[in-house]
């Protein structure tokens, strides 16, 4: 049974680079976000049901911190509308208060108003 989205998804004005915190390896680009989850577009498929340790570099006007750090669990992965890429949905986990405020700032500053 499909899960119902509890928080409205916000697409971003421009994409932010997502990096694996432990390896510094680029993962893809953040294309939409809520306070509960994110969607990343990548060049290669991302394994579902796996925990990732991400960081996203922020502009200084979005946060007092250079990076937004959080863990997320991959929920699904499928071909993107642009078939050269893959879209993966993640559930955010273990987000501390500072990073949660950073997520809210990203949503407010970079989210499309619809």
N, C-alpha and C positions, 0 to 999 in steps of 0.2 A: 504494500500500500504506500502511495506517495506521501511524503511528509509535506505539511503545509508550512509555508514561509511565515514566520512570526514577525519579522521586521522587514520593511520595504528595502529592496535592493537599490543601491545608488550607483549608477554608472559614472565613471570619472571623466572629467574634461580632458585630461591626458593621463597616460599610463605611467605608473611608478614601477621601477625595477625591483624585483623580489630576489633576494639572495639567501642561500642556505647559510645560516649563521656559523655552523661548525666547520664548514669547508670553504666558505667564501665563494662558492660556485653559484653563478647566476642560474635562477630557476625559470624565470619568465617575467611577465608583466602583470601587475594588478590591474584588472579592468573593471571590477565592481566590488563593492564592499558594503557590509552592514556591521553593526556591533556584535553580530553573532557569527559572521562568516565572510569569506572572500571568494572571488573567482580569479584564477590566474590563467593567462594565455601563454603557452609554451610551444617550442618547436618540436619537442618530443613528448610522448605520452607520460603521464605521471601515475605511478602505481596507486590504486585505491586502497583505503583502509590502512594508511600508514601515517605515523606522526612525523611532522617536519618542524624544524626550528628555523624560523624565518627572521629576516630583518629587511626593512625597507628604508632606503635613504630618503630623508625628508628635507624640504626647503626650510630654511631657518624661520620663515614667517609662519610655519605650520606648528612648530613645536620648539621648546627650549632644548630638546635633544636632537642629535644628528640622525639617529636611527629610531625607528619604531620596531621593537622586538616582541615577538610572540610565537607561540607554538600553535600548530593547526593540524587537524586530522583530515586527510584527503577522503572525500566521500564518493566521488565519481569522476570519470574522465571520458571525454568524447571529442570527436573531430569538431573543430570550430566551423563557423560559417565560411571562413576562409580556410579551405581544406589543407593549406600548408601548415596549419597550427592546430593545437589541441587546447580545449578549455577544461579546467579542473575546478571542481567545487570543494571548498574546505570549510570545516567547522573550526572556529577559534577555540582554543583551550588555554588555560593558565595565563590569562592576560592580566598583568598587574594594573593597578589604578592609574599610574602615569601613562602607560601604553594605551589603556582604554581611552583616556582623554585624548591621546594622540590620534587614535582611530576616529573619535568624534570630530576632531579638528580637520582630519583629512576629508571626512564626509561633508562637513560644513563648507570647507574651502574649495574642494575639487569636485564635489558631486553635482551632477546636473539637477537643476530645479525643475521638477515636472509636476 
